[in-house]
């Protein structure tokens, strides 16, 4: 939530213009708000989504066409010129909003530039129903400030630099409204707890449509939380059974759908599958499934926000076990020629890994505690004894128990791993042919010192 400093809220008539984000005090974050457009507004916004997607996909196609030896793919400025031509040629495009379409190009340019650092890689196709959204830039102008609070002046002219800001009009404790091109004011719901003056502030925001819900996500990077200065280090071991085991013995679990809700998901999926194609019943049942899935995602996000704030506030250094989630959740499907084994079991495991929100927790903690988050490259963290350092497969009695074969240290297996992570050590990765952790790795086979695998892991969603 953002706490408004009195002097920084300019009141012009009935409107409240909010100062840029850097002038806000940070007390947690809430940058995503549910939108409640009227049916007519929703229709217009869906059209914006279609235009933005079309323009984005054109940009993807232009860049995919590029090969060594060919002329460089068009730059952002060049693409904007092409957009003007395309708008002149197409009635459908011209009917849409130019800013929305140009912003899609700008988003593409940003995604392209950040492809090595963002974690998303090369920008790819946007699909109907799956990636619905567009960006709205603020139409208000506010004076920009330097880091130290002095007004920012243009180097050449000496004039005040004006930045863009989204105007958020507050209606009452619970409701506010934002302007969307072609739609006028669209209502947004302020934080669900009714916490009063919690208003977003940013230069732009992104409107998304997913699972039948509209959201406005404000481009806000939370200001860092100050370190407590106690020198305390926490290690976090992320797992499927316990979402995050902390080295101080705490076990945090990411809330998921309850058994009853999962049964509902299955019921509606079954009904949707049996309903005739294109029928109202099918649409209704799919909407019910989407609503439940949205609820699960919201719970996960809420948990990640609360937990990351707690971690950033309580500890000076937060160490995560280094995981490559993309590799871990790679599909076992294989190819048509070489089909994989245990495809269903692996997809169930993948689903439960992704349902844990590991990546989100790590990312949000980094946002809130920049420079205070470390990744511990951790082979054998789960097999190493945190008391004596002995690495042995046999110490891991089961998924839950750790009993050191060398010194007899007994501990919960996840907590033991978390203590190793906090200490910043796993084992030393040894050459393959020699015995690592008391086991051997035959060429092209799985290591014999793999963690004990559970018989069946996964959340029965389907
Ligand atoms: Zn030991």
Boltz pocket constraint, residues with backbone or C-beta under 6 A from the ligand:
constraints:
  - pocket:
      binder: B
      contacts: [[A, 385], [A, 386], [A, 387], [A, 388], [A, 389], [A, 390], [A, 404], [A, 405], [A, 406], [A, 407], [A, 408], [A, 409]]
      max_distance: 6.0
